[in-house]
């Protein structure tokens, strides 16, 4: 009886390891994407805070509004995609 239980646990463990092996590349890819996104956010925060030192130059620039809108739209798209992926169930 104990041998059968041990064999069943071994089989369950092997199944879990196999499932993890299939999921591991997805986890790595998601971690890389998260690192890129967080780097992007930190870069935007840095530029925003550093921009306060140069507001007199930025106010008169024709490209400031366009660049800020592009950054805002990209950030919203990436964040929205992250939320969708997080909420999606692959079960």
C-alpha positions in Angstrom: 0.0 0.0 0.0 2.8 2.4 0.9 4.6 1.6 -2.4 1.5 2.5 -4.4 1.1 5.8 -2.6 4.8 6.6 -3.1 4.5 5.7 -6.8 1.4 7.9 -7.1 3.2 10.8 -5.4 6.2 10.3 -7.7 3.9 10.3 -10.7 2.2 13.5 -9.5 5.5 15.2 -8.9 6.7 14.2 -12.4 3.4 15.7 -13.9 4.0 18.9 -12.0 7.6 19.2 -13.1 6.5 18.5 -16.7 3.8 21.3 -16.5 6.4 23.7 -15.0 8.8 22.9 -17.8 6.1 23.9 -20.3 5.3 27.1 -18.4 8.9 28.1 -17.5 9.7 29.8 -20.9 6.5 31.9 -20.6 7.5 32.9 -17.1 11.0 34.0 -18.3 9.5 35.9 -21.2 7.1 37.7 -18.9 9.8 38.5 -16.5 11.9 40.0 -19.3 8.9 42.0 -20.5 8.2 43.3 -17.0 11.9 44.3 -16.6 11.7 46.3 -19.9 8.4 47.9 -18.9 9.7 48.9 -15.4 12.9 50.3 -17.0 10.7 52.3 -19.3 8.7 53.6 -16.4 11.8 54.5 -14.4 13.3 56.3 -17.5 10.1 58.3 -17.9 10.0 59.2 -14.2 13.7 60.3 -14.5 13.0 62.4 -17.6 9.9 63.9 -16.0 11.7 64.9 -12.8 14.8 66.2 -14.7 12.5 68.1 -17.0 11.5 70.4 -14.1 15.0 71.8 -14.2 14.5 72.8 -17.9 10.9 73.9 -18.0 11.7 77.3 -19.6 13.3 75.4 -22.6 10.5 72.8 -22.8 7.6 75.3 -22.8 8.8 76.9 -26.1 9.6 73.6 -27.9 7.3 72.5 -30.7 8.0 68.8 -30.0 7.3 68.7 -26.3 3.6 68.1 -26.5 4.0 65.4 -29.2 6.6 63.5 -27.3 4.7 63.6 -24.1 1.5 62.3 -25.8 3.5 59.5 -27.4 5.0 58.5 -24.1 1.6 58.6 -22.4 -0.1 56.5 -25.1 2.7 53.9 -25.2 2.6 53.6 -21.4 -1.2 53.2 -21.3 -1.0 50.5 -24.1 1.7 48.5 -22.4 0.0 48.8 -19.0 -3.3 47.8 -20.4 -1.8 44.8 -22.2 -0.2 43.8 -18.9 -3.5 44.0 -17.1 -5.2 41.9 -19.9 -2.5 39.2 -19.7 -2.7 39.2 -15.9 -6.4 38.7 -15.9 -6.5 36.2 -18.7 -6.8 32.6 -17.5 -4.9 30.0 -19.4 -6.3 27.1 -17.4 
